[in-house]
């Protein structure tokens, strides 16, 4: 006799095991330190004025001290001279704006915007300054000379002559001219 094979069936059950993992500790709190922005100890003026000259004359303006309240910061001062770059220079180590010769033809009257930037490698702060170059105004110097002529019989006063001399520098004794005009025909003959 032959035995009949019967199919074998088995049920497998799914078993789920949940294991709760421990919660990791929170990250350590690191104090957040914000960077302090660099600044000028005294604010620079909004405008600096200079007057053009007719003789070799240098000029400079030293910026105020810079500071940064962060201990390890080094502050770098840079300068954008703009249109004044044709005649002005900036010495970063001395924090000095300079014009080597105010009589230079490139020094033109007008207003020039100059921007200074303080940089501590984390933040920057910019300041604008207007450099005003004024035109040299010619000075009018009146020259007057009164001459007196003393005669034994009469006292005559010569006429007064006034002239104007235009000068671009301070008048000196050599800038003045002496002019004496005779007032009588006898004085004309003596001259």
Secondary structure in CASP SS format (residue, H / E / C, confidence):
PFRMAT SS
TARGET T0000
AUTHOR 0000-0000-0000
METHOD secondary structure of the structure
MODEL  1
X C 1.00
X C 1.00
X C 1.00
X C 1.00
X C 1.00
X C 1.00
X C 1.00
X C 1.00
X C 1.00
X C 1.00
X C 1.00
X C 1.00
X C 1.00
X C 1.00
X C 1.00
X C 1.00
X C 1.00
X C 1.00
X C 1.00
X C 1.00
X C 1.00
X C 1.00
X C 1.00
X C 1.00
X C 1.00
X C 1.00
X C 1.00
X C 1.00
X C 1.00
X C 1.00
X C 1.00
X C 1.00
X C 1.00
X C 1.00
X C 1.00
X C 1.00
X C 1.00
X C 1.00
X E 1.00
X E 1.00
X C 1.00
X C 1.00
X C 1.00
X C 1.00
X C 1.00
X C 1.00
X E 1.00
X E 1.00
X E 1.00
X E 1.00
X E 1.00
X C 1.00
X C 1.00
X C 1.00
X C 1.00
X C 1.00
X C 1.00
X C 1.00
X E 1.00
X E 1.00
X E 1.00
X E 1.00
X C 1.00
X C 1.00
X C 1.00
X E 1.00
X E 1.00
X C 1.00
X C 1.00
X C 1.00
X C 1.00
X C 1.00
X C 1.00
X C 1.00
X C 1.00
X E 1.00
X E 1.00
X E 1.00
X E 1.00
X E 1.00
X C 1.00
X H 1.00
X H 1.00
X H 1.00
X H 1.00
X H 1.00
X C 1.00
X E 1.00
X E 1.00
X E 1.00
X E 1.00
X C 1.00
X C 1.00
X C 1.00
X C 1.00
X E 1.00
X E 1.00
X E 1.00
X E 1.00
X C 1.00
X C 1.00
X C 1.00
X C 1.00
X C 1.00
X C 1.00
X C 1.00
X C 1.00
X C 1.00
X C 1.00
X E 1.00
X E 1.00
X E 1.00
X E 1.00
X E 1.00
X E 1.00
X E 1.00
X E 1.00
X E 1.00
X E 1.00
X C 1.00
X C 1.00
X C 1.00
X C 1.00
X E 1.00
X E 1.00
X E 1.00
X E 1.00
X E 1.00
X E 1.00
X E 1.00
X E 1.00
X E 1.00
X E 1.00
X E 1.00
X C 1.00
X C 1.00
X C 1.00
X C 1.00
X E 1.00
X E 1.00
X E 1.00
X E 1.00
X E 1.00
X E 1.00
X E 1.00
X C 1.00
X C 1.00
X E 1.00
X E 1.00
X E 1.00
X C 1.00
X C 1.00
X C 1.00
X C 1.00
X E 1.00
X E 1.00
X E 1.00
X C 1.00
X E 1.00
X C 1.00
X E 1.00
X E 1.00
X E 1.00
X E 1.00
X E 1.00
X E 1.00
X E 1.00
X C 1.00
X C 1.00
X C 1.00
X C 1.00
X C 1.00
X H 1.00
X H 1.00
X H 1.00
X C 1.00
X C 1.00
X C 1.00
X C 1.00
X C 1.00
X E 1.00
X C 1.00
X C 1.00
X C 1.00
X H 1.00
X H 1.00
X H 1.00
X H 1.00
X H 1.00
X H 1.00
X C 1.00
END
